Amino acid sequence: MSDLFSGRLALLAEPSNLSLLGQCLHGIERECLRVDARGELALTPHPRALGSALTHTRITTDYSESLLEFITPTAEDPQATLDELDAVHRFTYSRLDGEYLWSHSMPCPLPDEARIPIAEYGSSNVGRLKHVYRRGLAVRYGKTMQCIAGIHYNFSLPERLWAVLQAAEGDTRPRRDYQSERYIALIRNFRRYSWLLMYLFGASPALDADFLRGRAHGLEQLDADTLYLPWATSLRMSDLGYQNNAQSGLTPCYDALHSYTESLRLAVSTPYPPYAALGTHDASGQWQQLNTNVLQIENEYYSSIRPKRVTYSGERPIQALMARGVQYVEVRCLDIDPFLPLGVDIDEARFLDAFLLYCALQESPCLADGECSASGSNFLRVVKEGRRPGLQLQRRGQAVGLQDWARELLEQIGQAAALFDAGQGGEDHARAVRVQRAKVEDSSLTPSARVLACLREGRESFRDFSLRQSRAHAEYFRAEPLPAALAQAFDDDARRSLEEQAALERDESGDFDSFVAAYQASLVGISV
């Protein structure tokens, strides 16, 4: 344990500072496919009873019309965040007609790509922009890959905590610059250690055989309908997922915020020849991608964690980061746990808090001398064979056993957890760490091992297991409907969102081509 980490722990352990950790903010985004009673992709439109996917603040769609996304408001208590997520699930199930929410990150059996519906957002210019962006994703990556779902965990430390650390270090820069630098340092450590999250929470060691649609792969056949890897933790995060040569050079190692934003700015403004050959319009003259650049927009860059800042209306993510710095981080590598109705639980949330605090407080030199590459290799090795006995990873150029390194990390993460418990009372965070220690000592306790055990022992295919879990979760939510007043509040939100979309479409001015041109031009001439 470094002296710097020990010093920061001691500083935050002072009575005047302990309460600050109770002011961390949390938010969760959960994606899930709608499926029919047979466990096949629902080809119905986004249910009108859920409101407008364009303007609803809590219920929207991701890539497909069939891929729901639930978004919680932020809360200081992660349990309150989970309670919000629970309420959205209960409301949604009360408005689904004979459909289910798929319990797994890897998709249900999918129809031919042409029949997978791309999300629709209406006729307003901003709604059309969102739709065309998704058409571009289909052109670039295929629709099948866009049907993978996950959990995104948003986390921020209070600005007063950053102020305490900055004052102790005698740093006289503007607060925004210090805070941004420290969030970027957190992200560097996250890249070093996120393989641990894949081992502990990866839950996608198997998938439906049709998912790969005849592409070459190195998976094994579990049964006629299921492919898997025996030691895998998260095939969702493996190179079976999002692969694209255009993004191969986009692996910023987060030396600084300005280098990160500049790399993305260049990517959204630099043409990529294969995309240029396709053009922005198809043979019938319809928009098929927003532009022919490496990235259409910043969010197209696939990463396991992102620095984020709440944007103003009409503002792009890069512009917000450049103008006001990093406000929070978004962890994007978490699988949906098919054994949990929400796909995530309070132990995972509290462990993530301790893990992210550890990444924020631990020394974080820039990734150099091959460490960036080694971090990526460690991550990919764990997603494909993380439960293999005796698995070795690379640490500072030396081989180290996954179990040994995990034990060391959990010891230090446990000290971060102890800070949360000291400030909030009880031992909830320490318990969450103990749950993870048990998984390190016994890999059969990990979600990925439990999934494979169910498939083998129950002699179930991936699709049968996932549908069974989906039905069980539906029963869980439908057994206890929302109180009438809360259900009415959700109905009111849905109605308002539909009215807001209608107003946008009614008051629209200017044509779509000009709107896209203005959007593209918003980053022209901006440099970091």
N, C-alpha and C positions, 0 to 999 in steps of 0.2 A: 504494500500500500504506500503510495507516494506521500511525502510530507505535505504537498499542496492539497491533496484530497483530505488528509487528516485535519489540516488547518481549517479548511472550509467547513468540514463537518462540525468542528468545535465551535466555529463562529455561529453557525446556524443553531447549535444546541444551546446557546445562551438564552436565558428565559425571555429576554426582550425580543428575540428573533423567532422563537419556536412557533409562535402562532401564525407566522407568515405562510408556512406550508399548508395551512388550512385554507389558504386563499388561491391555491392553484385552480385553474379552470380546466374542465373536461368536456369533451363532446364526442359523440359516436355517430358514424355513418355506417349503416348496414345495407348491403345490397342483397337482393334475393330474387330469383326467378319465380314468376307465376307459372304453375303447372296445372294440368287438368287432372281428373280423377285417376287416369292411367299413368300419371307421372310424366307426361309428355308436355312439351312447351305449349303454354296457352297462347293461342294466336288471336285472342280477343283484344280489342283496344284497351288502353289504360282505363280502368273503371271510372266513369264520370262521378260516381258517389265519393271517390277519393279526392276529387277536386282537379285543379289544373296542374299538370306536371311542370308547367312553365313557371307558375307564380306561387304555388304552395310552398311554405317554408319548411315543412316537415316531411311531406310525401311527394316524391318526384320519381323520375325514371333515369336510369343511367344510359347504357348504350341502346338497348332494345326497348320497344314498347312493352315487352314482357318482363323487363328487368327493373323491378322496383328498387328505390333507394329511400331509406328512412333516415332522417337527419334530426338529431336532438338539439335543443338549445344548450348553451353551456351552463355548467353548474360547478360549484366548489366541491360538492360531495359526489364522488363517482356513483354512489348508490342512487342519488337523485337522477343522474344521467341515465342509468339503467332503468329506473322507474319510468322515465319519459319514453324510453325506447319500448318498454313493455306496453305502455298505453297506446302507442302508435300501432303496435302489432295487434292488440285487442280490437282497436277500431277497424283496422284494415280487414281482419278476419270477419268482423260483423258485416262487412260490405262486399265481401267476395262471394260470388255465386257459384258454388260447386268447385272452386279452385283452391289450390294449396300454395304455400310458400315453400320452395325447395329448400331442404335442410342442409345442403352441402355447398361448398365453394365451387367444385367442379360441376358442370352443367348436367341437367337431365338429358335423356335422349333428344337430340335436336333434329328438326326437319332439314331438308336440303337448304343450303345457304340462301337461295333465292326466296325461300318462304320465311326466313327469320325476319320479323318485322323491326325495322329501325324506328326508334322513338320519334313521335310526332309532337310538335309544340305549337301548332296553329299557324296562322298566316301572317303574324306580325314579323317585322324584319328580324328581331332578336330571336323569335321562335324558329324562323327559317334558318338563321345562322346556326343554331344548335343542331337542327336536323341535318344540314349540309355537312357540318363538321363530322357527324356520325356516318354520313355516307362516305366521307373521306376515310374514316377509320376502316370501313368495309373494304374500300379499294386497296388500302395499304396493308391491312393485316388479316382481312377476312372476317366474316361475321361470327364464325364459331368461337374464335378467341375472345371476342368481345362479350361473350355470355358467361365468362368466369366471374364469380362474385367474391366479395371479401368484406372484411371489417376494417374501417379506418378509425383510428383513435387520435383525437386532437387533444393536445396538452400544452398548457403554458404555466410558467412560473410567474408569480406576481411581480410587478415592476418594483415594488418596495424591496423584495428580496434581492433583485439585481442591484438595487441601489446600495444595499448593505455590503454586498460582495465588492462592488466597485469602490466604495469608500475605503474598505479594509485594504484593498490592493493599491490605493493611492492613484487610481486611474482618473485622469482629469478630462478625458474626452467627453463629448456630448453623450448623454445616457443612451440615446438611440444607437450610437455606434458601438458602445460597449455591449449593450444587450444583443445586438445583431451578431457581433463577433462571438459571443458566448453561445448563442443558439447554433451558430455554424460549428463551433467546437463540439457541442452536444451531438450534432449530426455526424461529425467525424467519428466520435466514439461509438455512435449507433452503428455505423458501418463496420467498425472493428468487432462489435460484440453481438450484432443482430442475429448471427447464426444460432445463438442461444435461444432466441424467441422461436426460431423455426423448429428447434428440437422440442421445446416445451409445449408449443401451441400449434405446430403444424398438424393438420387434420385431413390431408388429401393425399394419401399414399396410393390411391386407386382411382380409376375413372371409367366412364362408359366407353366401350371399345370403339363405338362409332365416332367418338370425339375427334380422333386423329384423321378420320376420313381418308384412309389409305396412305397417309404420309409415313415416311420411314421413321422408325423410333427404336429405342432400346428397351422397351418395356416387356414384361413377361405376361403371359396369359394366365389369369387366375381361373376364369371359366369362359364360356363361349361369349359372354357379353362384357367381361371385365378385364382391364389391363391394370398392371400394378408394378411396383418395385418393392421387393421384400423388406428393405431397410429404409424406404423413403419416409419423409415427414410431410413434405408439401410439394407435390407435383405442380400445384398451382403456381408456385414461385420458381419453378425450374425453367430450363430453356425449351421445354415443350410449350410454354406459354407464349409470351410476347417476344417474338423474334423479328428483327428488322435490321437490315444492313444500314439503313439511313441513320439509325440511332446508335450504331456501333461506336462512333466516336464521341457520343454524348454521355460520358461517365465522369461528371465533375467530381473531383475529390474534395471539394468544399474547403479550399484553402482560405477563402474569404467570400463575403457576400457579393462583392463586386465581380469576382471572377465567375461565380455561379450565375448571376443575372446576365452577365455579358455573354456567357456561353449559350444561354437560352435565347437571348435577344438575337444572336447571330443565327441560331437554328430556325427561328420563326421568320427570318428574313433572307435566308440563303436558299436558292433553288437547288433541288435534288434532281439530277437528270432523268432517272426512271419515272419520277412523278411528273416532270415536265413533259415527258413523252405521252403521258396519259391526258394531260390537260385538265383544266378546271371543269370542263363541260363534257358530257358524254356525246355519243353519236347523234342523239336526238336533241341536243342543245340544252339539256338539263344540267344544273350544277351537280358535280360529283365529288368535289373537294374544294375547300375554301381557297387554297393556293397550291402551288407546286413546290413549296419549301420543305426543308428537312422535317419541320413540325408545322402543322397548320396553326396551332395555338400552343401556349406554354404547357397546358395540362396534358398534352399528348405525350410528353416525356414520361416514360414509365420508370418510377423509382420507388424504393422501399420506404422512403421518408422524404418529406418536403418541408422547407421553410415556408411559412405562410404569413399573410397579413390580410385582415379583412379589407375588402375593396369597396370603394365608393361606386355609386351608380355609373356605369359606362367606363370604369377604370379597369385596366388589364392587370393581372397578377404581378407581372414584372414591374409595372409602373408603381404599384402600391409598395412593393419591397424596396424599390429604388428611392421612393419619396420618403417613406416613414420607417423602413427597417423591418426586421423580423418580429412578429408578435407571438407566434406559437409554432409548434411543429405538428405535422400530420403523419402518423405512422400508418403505412399502407400495406404492410406485408402479412397481416394477420388473417389466417383462415377462419371461416365460419366453423365453429365446433358443432358437428351434427348431433351431439348428445345434449345440447343446451337449447331450449326454446328460443332464446335471443341470439344464439350463436356465440355468446360471450357471457362471462359472469363476473361477480364482484372480486373474486380472488385474482382473476386475470387482470382486471382493471387496477387493483391495488398493487399487484406486482409490476405492472407497466409503469405506474407512478414511481415506484422505487427504482426501477431500472433506468428510467429517463432522468431521475434526479442524480443517480450515480453517473450517468453519461455527462450530465451538466457540471458536476463537481470534480470529476476525475480529470487529471492532467490530460490534455489532448493536443499533442504536437501535430503538425501537418503530416498528412500521409505521404511518405516519401520512401525512396529506396525499395520500390516494389511492394510496399505495404498496401497500397490501394488495390493492386492486382490480387495480392494474397487475401485481402478482406473479401473481395468478390468470389475468389475461389473457395474460401472457407464456407461462405454462404451457400454456394451451389452444391458443395460436397454434402453439407448437412441436409439440404432439401432432398437430395437424391439417396443418401445413405446414412443419415444422421444416427440411426439406431444400430448401425453395424458394430458389433463388439470390437473394442480396441481401435475405433476410428481415430486417426491422427489428423490434426489441423496444423497450420503454420502460424507461428507467433514470432515475430522479429527474426525471421529466417531460420527458426528452429522448429522441429516437429514437437507437438505437444498433444497428449491424449485429450479427446473431447471431455471425458469425464473429469480429468484432473483440472482442466481449465475451467470447466463449468463450476466445479466446487469452489475454486478460488474466486470466481466472479460472484457466486451466490453469497460467499462470506462478506464481500464488500457491499454488494447490493443490500444485504441484510442490515448493514450499518445505516444505509440510507433509509431503509424501511423503519428502523428504530427511531429515526428523527421524526417521521410522520406520526408514529405511535406516541412518542413523547409529547408532541404538540397537541394531539387529538384525544389522547387517553386510550386505554385498551391495548390490544396487541393484534389488531386486524391485519396490519401490514406484515408483521412478523409471521403470522399464520400463513399468509399468502406465499411468503418465501419458503416456509417449511413444505408447503404443498409442492413447490417446484423442486426442492431438494429431493423429495421422495421420487420424483420422475427421473432425476439424474441417477439415483441409485438403482432404480428399477424401471427400465425403459418400457415395460409392459403397461405402465400407468399413463404413458403419453397418449394423447388423442389419436395419433396416427396408428399406434400399436393396437389400440382398442377398436378402431375401425376395421383393421385387418382381421382381428380376432373375431369380430362379429361376422365378417364375410366368410371366414373359414369355418367357424364353428356352426354357424347357422346355415351354411351352404347357400348363401344368398348372393345374388349378383349385386354390383354397385347400385344399379338402378332400383332393385327391389329393397335393398337396405335403406337407401335414401328416401324412397317413397314411404316406407314404413315409419321412418323418423318424422317425415313431413306430416303424416297423418296424426302421429302421436302429439306433435307440437300443436297442430290445429285443435285437437281435443283439449289440450292444456289451456289454450287461450279462449276457446269458446265456452269452456266450463265456467268461467267467471267473467261475464261481460262487464264493460265499463259502467260505472254509475251513470244514471240517466243524464245528469247535468254535464258530465265530462263528454259523454257521447254527443250531446247537443252542441257543445263547444267545438268538437271536431267537425260536426256537420256544418256549423257556421263558418269555420275556417275553409272548408271545401267550397262552400257557396261563394264566399268572398274571393277565393282564388279564381274561380270561374268568371266572376264579374270583372276582376282585374285583367284577366287575359282578354275578355271581350272589349274592355276599354282600350287596351293597347292596340287591338286590331282595328277598332273603330276610329281611333285618333291617329293612326299611322300616317306619316308623311314621308315622301321620298321613296324611290324605288330600291329594290333589294341590291342590285348591282352597285349602286352608289353607296349603300350602307356597308357592303363588304369592303369596297375600296377605302372608305373612311376608316373602317376598323383596321385594315392592313396598314394604313398610313400612320396609325397612332403611335407606332414605334419607330417610324422612319426618322433618322436624325438624332435619336436618343442614344447616348452612349453612357457607359459607366465610368 
